[in-house]
Amino acid sequence: LKMVAKPEMDPGAAGAVVAALDKTDPGWDKAAGHKEAVAAAGQAFLKRAGEHPRLIPLAGRCGVDVTAELTRRLTAAAGGPANQAEVLNMAAAAGRGAKSLVPAVTKLISEKEHPVCRQAAIDALGKIGAGDASLAAALLPG
């Protein structure tokens, strides 16, 4: 993980390493012995996010709060609902690293005119808010 976080490495390799870690050691991102290395890799991924957006979810998986970056991208999604859906997919992949994005995601769920964006928001809420029963109200309105 430390190796693929280096600026000269291909961002695609980072995703492959995280996927391999998920299969070989499902708790890699929470293991006490790896905490510093995982956090450092996450910060390195986030630092490169401007050039390589696909690193944002990986930073979130490493426990880095990616909310500010995703909020900026969600607000600036000039392509409309399709681009918002892409950012929401990044949030879903980031998981708990995007937890602070819950209010914005919940708001998008209530907007029924863009089904693609709404579906991506529902998926994102399920992943970034996993285990938070209070969020059920956003999925089961009224």
Steps between C-alpha positions, in 0.01 A plus 500: 500500500782736588662427163190578291442827689817647351437778243684319222279191526206434269174576684348181360752296695369649825150372428636155421697492825196605706285235328765235569523610864121477532516137382808386690457696825148643532586704809819654359368855522421473872792289623693673778836394359429671168326813625781748427584355159133492397445862613814616317392325182154656529647848534726436199200384294298808596792726412496359144119513466500815288695323229356151559142512636481121525734525799233681707310182596829329584590784735161454666560127532824585680301694760568848365198733510434571132184702561649838406632370167176320416288799604708725276454259209129451569443876504707551185342210308450710186371206299188478711351182646734261315807671646336517842436126475870445425597695814242307704650175373838622628337571838353149508841350425662719769255363756535640852768743380213700348272481808473879533343512154180339635291824508577581135433143393173488693387818326572347158289195588197725540547650152290270284553666160840340436466122550865421413630747757238389753596134461868586546409702812307206646795268438744753648286548811492125556879486495607822672230470763530125558379408846326833565133408548401866524557531125215259424259796502667633185431170328153445644332841475180585669 
